[in-house]
Amino acid sequence: MDIPLSIVPTKPNRNFTLLLHIASRSLSGGKSGMVDISQKGATLRFTLEEFDLQAIANLGGQYPARLLFTPGQDKGLLTLKLKQGEDPLRVAQQLVERYTALLPHS
């Protein structure tokens, strides 16, 4: 199954390839339901084609006052505010892994 990805860092750099690798590995097989990860400034955006509200609620408890879920007609959007000095690559990988682990089929 091919999963479309568009990962766009604020400034393309050496981390771009690593982020692409993390995302493609984490999203492979569609286990997370995430189809896109992007970064704009200090905000990471995760687009979900399918989502589990209970898993999202539980995930929110792990990122107090930093994680916002916006349901859409076709897709959901998770946005996470990065703390100063946080590595966006590590945070993105961690969030995808945590969310996937919270899903009922995990």
C-alpha positions in Angstrom: 0.0 0.0 0.0 1.5 3.4 -1.0 0.9 6.2 1.5 1.2 9.7 0.1 3.5 11.8 2.1 4.3 15.5 1.9 6.8 16.4 4.5 7.8 20.0 4.3 10.2 21.4 6.9 10.3 25.1 7.5 13.8 25.2 6.0 15.0 22.2 3.9 18.1 20.9 5.6 19.9 17.6 6.5 17.0 16.7 8.8 14.6 16.5 5.8 15.8 13.0 4.7 15.7 11.7 8.3 12.2 13.1 8.8 11.1 11.4 5.5 12.6 8.1 6.7 10.9 8.3 10.1 7.6 9.2 8.7 7.6 6.5 6.0 8.7 3.9 8.5 6.1 5.0 11.1 3.3 5.4 8.6 4.0 2.2 6.7 1.0 0.0 6.4 -1.3 2.8 7.5 -1.2 1.6 11.1 -1.4 5.2 12.4 -3.9 6.5 9.9 -1.6 9.5 9.4 -1.0 10.5 5.8 1.0 13.7 6.2 3.5 15.3 8.6 4.6 18.9 8.2 6.3 21.6 10.2 5.7 25.3 10.2 7.8 27.2 12.6 7.3 25.7 16.1 4.2 23.7 15.1 4.1 20.1 13.9 1.0 19.1 11.9 -0.2 15.5 11.5 -3.0 14.8 9.0 -5.0 11.7 9.8 -7.1 10.0 7.2 -8.7 7.8 9.9 -8.6 8.6 13.6 -9.7 7.2 16.9 -11.1 9.8 19.3 -10.2 7.8 22.5 -6.6 7.4 21.3 -6.4 11.1 20.6 -7.9 12.0 24.0 -5.3 9.7 25.7 -2.5 11.2 23.6 -3.6 14.7 24.6 -2.8 13.8 28.2 0.8 13.2 27.2 1.1 16.7 25.7 -0.8 19.0 28.0 -1.8 22.4 26.6 0.3 21.6 23.4 -1.8 19.2 21.3 -4.9 20.3 19.4 -7.2 18.0 17.4 -9.4 19.5 14.6 -11.8 17.0 13.0 -12.6 17.7 9.3 -15.1 16.4 6.9 -12.6 14.0 5.3 -9.5 14.1 7.6 -8.5 15.1 11.0 -5.6 17.3 12.0 -3.4 17.1 15.0 -1.2 20.1 15.7 1.5 20.1 18.3 3.4 23.2 19.6 7.0 22.4 20.1 8.8 23.5 23.3 11.8 25.7 22.8 14.8 23.5 22.0 12.8 20.4 21.2 14.0 18.3 18.3 11.1 18.2 15.8 12.2 14.9 14.3 12.3 13.1 17.7 9.0 14.7 18.7 7.3 13.7 15.5 8.5 10.1 15.7 7.5 9.9 19.4 4.0 11.2 18.7 3.4 8.8 15.8 4.6 5.9 17.9 2.6 6.9 21.0 -0.6 7.4 18.9 -0.2 4.1 17.1 0.4 2.3 20.4 -2.9 3.8 21.7 -5.0 2.5 18.8 -7.2 -0.5 19.5 -5.6 -2.7 16.9 -2.1 -2.2 18.3 
